[in-house]
Amino acid sequence: MMTYHNILISVHNEILTITVNRADKLNALNKKTIEEIGDAVKNGEADNAIAGIIITGSGSKAFVAGADITEFNNYNDKEAKTLSAHGHKVFNSIEKCEKPVIAAVNGFALGGGCELAMSCHLRVASENAKFGQPEVKLGVIPGYGGTQRLIQLIGKGKAMEYLMTADMMDAQQALQSGLVNYVTTQDQLISKCEELIGKIKRNSPKAIAGIVRCVDAYFTDGVDGFKAEIDEFGKCFNSEDFREGTTAFLEKRSPVFSRESKVSQKQ
Ligand code: COA
């Protein structure tokens, strides 16, 4: 068991909440914090008692104001590549998590913070949230997937603009551009995320995991997403969830799915 120093974890209503807890540094991500987030997500994914995960920041000012600049300002190119590769590994594991992961963006989501939010499946922002990839101001580029995921979420033209100007996007602009799914008041932020996980958890955990794998296939080089869908669709028919879902429909009752029966298809 890893001891966490930079994140808080709590479980409520089958939801694991991971709170980046360095409010005095606007929750900036150092290497240790990224490692802790990765470990907490991995544990939540493996735990049958957990239906979904919320990632947020402590305090009311910042979700995460970026990678910790004080940590990497003396790095050489080799150290920088190692740092980036580690971030990619953890953020990819969040994206591939077979349970819903929602970023509750409670303030600044800049640089690595915007990248962390983009690696989650859904994003809910409070009205004061601000998004951006300001790395070019520091003479560097995003290193945790920002150049790729921003294009996926808002399209190439707008992504190019934000990446090159370092401009910040407010919550309403983020909503209009598709970067976030919902905007709420700061008070309603966590309950909106809980509501979304509450809806998702009524559905088949196996099917949800299949959705994650298929959507991921669309963005994976050399993988045919349509073929992945055919394979995943077929696999569903062997599952207890499919029998329960279709039987419940025919019996005009709500299905009861179990996370116990979920066997991960992860390689
Ligand atoms: N890395 C390390 N420390 C950070 C940080 C980061 N990415 N972002 C904020 N902090 C620290 C500040 O250095 C400051 O620490 P101090 O009190 O010891 O001096 C503290 O967090 C509060 O930040 P401050 O800049 O005083 O708050 P502000 O309200 O004036 O400005 C921001 C808020 C977010 C606009 C500003 O902090 C900022 O531009 N941060 C860097 C954003 C960035 O470039 N991220 C990409 C990194 S690759």
Residues whose N, C-alpha, C, O or C-beta is under 5 A from the ligand:
A	BS01	COA	D24 K25 L26 A28 A65 G66 A67 D68 I69 T70 F108 L110 G111 G112 P134 E135
